[in-house]
Amino acid sequence: MANGTTLKPKSTTKLERPKLYKVILFNDDYTPREFVTLVLKVVFRIGEDAGYRVMMTAHKLGSCVVVVCAKDIAETKVSEAMDLAKEAGFPLMFKAEPEE
């Protein structure tokens, strides 16, 4: 450059996106549908209609992905949901696993 300054080459650091995790709801024959829908509404902030559809999908297929998010959020949501179920005496099961 004319004024004596030199440009530094830009360093391009590629940041990898964090792995996403899916939270899976598993069907059981004991937890009432209304309770499952309530947990989806309270813990996952899913509306009444969407929560009902997620619950029915798990009921019909055996399991259903509820949400896909960062690992720490997924694990926290699973803990919160299962703690609510345990307190209410239901065997409701959620699991967080890496998205493929």
Contact map, one row per residue, 1 for C-alpha under 8 A:
1111110000000000000000000000000000000000000000000000000000000000000000000000000000000000000000000000
1111100000000000000000000000000000000000000000000000000000000000000000000000000000000000000000000000
1111100000000000000000000000000000000000000000000000000000000000000000000000000000000000000000000000
1111110000000000000000000000000000000000000000000000000000000000000000000000000000000000000000000000
1111111000000000000000000000000000000000000000000000000000000000000000000000000000000000000000000000
1001111100000000000000000000000000000000000000000000000000000000000000000000000000000000000000000000
0000111110000000000000000000000000000000000000000000000000000000000000000000000000000000000000000000
0000011111000000000000000000000000000000000000000000000000000000000000000000000000000000000000000000
0000001111100000000000000000000000000000000000000000000000000000000000000000000000000000000000000000
0000000111110000000000000000000000000000000000000000000000000000000000000000000000000000000000000000
0000000011111000000000000000000000000000000000000000000000000000000000000000000000000000000000000000
0000000001111100000000000000000000000000000000000000000000000000000000000000000000000000000000000000
0000000000111110000000000000000000000000000000000000000000000000000000000000000000000000000000000000
0000000000011111000000000000000000000000000000000000000000000000000000000000000000000000000000000000
0000000000001111100000000000000000000000000000000000000000000000000000000000000000000000000000000000
0000000000000111110000000000000000000000000000000000000000000000000000000000000000000000000000000000
0000000000000011111000000000000000000000000000000000000000000000000000000000000000000000000000000000
0000000000000001111100000000000000000000000000000000000000000000000001000000000000000000000000000000
0000000000000000111110000000000000000000000000000000000000000000000001100000000000000000000000000110
0000000000000000011111000000000000000000000000000000000000000000000111100000000000000000000000000110
0000000000000000001111100000000000000000000000000000000000000000000111100100000000000000000000011110
0000000000000000000111110000000000000000000000000000000000000000111110000100000000000000000000011110
0000000000000000000011111000000000000000000000000000000000000000111100000100010000000000000001111000
0000000000000000000001111100000000000000000000000000000000000011111000000000000000000000000001111000
0000000000000000000000111110000000000000000000000000001001000011110000000000000000000000000011100000
0000000000000000000000011111000000000000000000000000000001100111000000000000000000000000000111000000
0000000000000000000000001111100000000000000000000000000001100110000000000000000000000000000110000000
0000000000000000000000000111111000000000000000000000000000100000000000000000000000000000001110000000
0000000000000000000000000011111000000000000000000000000000000000000000000000000000000000000000000000
0000000000000000000000000001111100000000000000000000000000000000000000000000000000000000011000000000
0000000000000000000000000001111110110000000000000000000000000000000000000000000000000000011100000000
0000000000000000000000000000011111110000000000000000000000000000000000000000000000000000000000000000
0000000000000000000000000000001111111000000000000000001000000000000000000000000000000000000000000000
0000000000000000000000000000000111111100000000000000000000000000000000000000000000000000000000000000
0000000000000000000000000000001111111110000000000000000000000000000000000000000000000000000000000000
0000000000000000000000000000001111111111000000000000001000000000000000000000000000000000000100000000
0000000000000000000000000000000011111111100000010011001000000000000000000000000000000000000000000000
0000000000000000000000000000000001111111110000000010000000000000000000000000000000000000000000000000
0000000000000000000000000000000000111111111100000000000000000000000000000000000010010000000000000000
0000000000000000000000000000000000011111111111000010000000000000000000000000000010000000000000000000
0000000000000000000000000000000000001111111111110010000000000000000000000000000000000000000000000000
0000000000000000000000000000000000000111111111000000000000000000000000000000000000000000000000000000
0000000000000000000000000000000000000011111110000000000000000000000000000000100110000000000000000000
0000000000000000000000000000000000000011111111000000000000000000001000000000100000000000000000000000
0000000000000000000000000000000000000001111111100000000000000000000000000000000000000000000000000000
0000000000000000000000000000000000000001110111110110000000000000000000000000000000000000000000000000
0000000000000000000000000000000000000000100011111110000000000000000000000000000000000000000000000000
0000000000000000000000000000000000001000100001111111000000000000000000000000000000000000000000000000
0000000000000000000000000000000000000000000000111111100000000000000000000000000000000000000000000000
0000000000000000000000000000000000000000000001111111110000000000000000000000000000000000000000000000
0000000000000000000000000000000000001101100001111111111000000000000000000000000000000000000000000000
0000000000000000000000000000000000001000000000011111111100000000000000000000000000000000000000000000
0000000000000000000000000000000000000000000000001111111110000000000000000000000000000000000000000000
0000000000000000000000000000000000000000000000000111111111000001110000000000000000000000000000000000
0000000000000000000000001000000010011000000000000011111111100001000000000000000000000000000000000000
0000000000000000000000000000000000000000000000000001111111110000000000000000000000000000000000000000
0000000000000000000000000000000000000000000000000000111111111111000000000000000000000000000000000000
0000000000000000000000001110000000000000000000000000011111111111000000000000000000000000000000000000
0000000000000000000000000111000000000000000000000000001111111110000000000000000000000000000000000000
0000000000000000000000000000000000000000000000000000000111111100000000000000000000000000000000000000
0000000000000000000000000000000000000000000000000000000011111111000000000000000000000000000000000000
0000000000000000000000000110000000000000000000000000000011111111000000000000000000000000000000000000
0000000000000000000000011110000000000000000000000000000011101111100000000000000000000000000000000000
0000000000000000000000011100000000000000000000000000011011001111110000000000000000000000000000000000
0000000000000000000001111000000000000000000000000000010000000011111100000000000000000000000000000000
0000000000000000000001111000000000000000000000000000010000000001111100000000000000000000000000000000
0000000000000000000001110000000000000000000100000000000000000000111110000000000000000000000000000000
0000000000000000000111100000000000000000000000000000000000000000111111000100000000000000000000000010
0000000000000000000111000000000000000000000000000000000000000000001111101100000000000000000000000000
0000000000000000011110000000000000000000000000000000000000000000000111111100000000000000000000000000
0000000000000000001110000000000000000000000000000000000000000000000011111110000000000000000000010100
0000000000000000000000000000000000000000000000000000000000000000000001111111000000000000000000000000
0000000000000000000000000000000000000000000000000000000000000000000011111111100000000000000000000000
0000000000000000000011100000000000000000000000000000000000000000000111111111110000000000000000010000
0000000000000000000000000000000000000000000000000000000000000000000000111111111000000000000000010000
0000000000000000000000000000000000000000000000000000000000000000000000011111111100000000000000000000
0000000000000000000000000000000000000000001100000000000000000000000000001111111110000000000000000000
0000000000000000000000100000000000000000000000000000000000000000000000000111111111000000000001110000
0000000000000000000000000000000000000000000000000000000000000000000000000011111111100000000000000000
0000000000000000000000000000000000000000001000000000000000000000000000000001111111110000000000000000
0000000000000000000000000000000000000011001000000000000000000000000000000000111111111000000001000000
0000000000000000000000000000000000000000000000000000000000000000000000000000011111111100000111000000
0000000000000000000000000000000000000000000000000000000000000000000000000000001111111110000000000000
0000000000000000000000000000000000000010000000000000000000000000000000000000000111111111000000000000
0000000000000000000000000000000000000000000000000000000000000000000000000000000011111111111100000000
0000000000000000000000000000000000000000000000000000000000000000000000000000000001111111111100000000
0000000000000000000000000000000000000000000000000000000000000000000000000000000000111111110000000000
0000000000000000000000000000000000000000000000000000000000000000000000000000000000011111110000000000
0000000000000000000000000000000000000000000000000000000000000000000000000000000000001111111000000000
0000000000000000000000000000011000000000000000000000000000000000000000000000000000001111111100000000
0000000000000000000000000001011000000000000000000000000000000000000000000000000000001100111110000000
0000000000000000000000000111001000010000000000000000000000000000000000000000000001001100011111000000
0000000000000000000000001111000000000000000000000000000000000000000000000000000001000000001111100000
0000000000000000000000111100000000000000000000000000000000000000000000000000010011000000000111110000
0000000000000000000000111000000000000000000000000000000000000000000000000000010000000000000011111000
0000000000000000000011110000000000000000000000000000000000000000000000100110010000000000000001111100
0000000000000000000011110000000000000000000000000000000000000000000000000000000000000000000000111110
0000000000000000001111000000000000000000000000000000000000000000000000100000000000000000000000011111
0000000000000000001111000000000000000000000000000000000000000000000100000000000000000000000000001111
0000000000000000000000000000000000000000000000000000000000000000000000000000000000000000000000000111
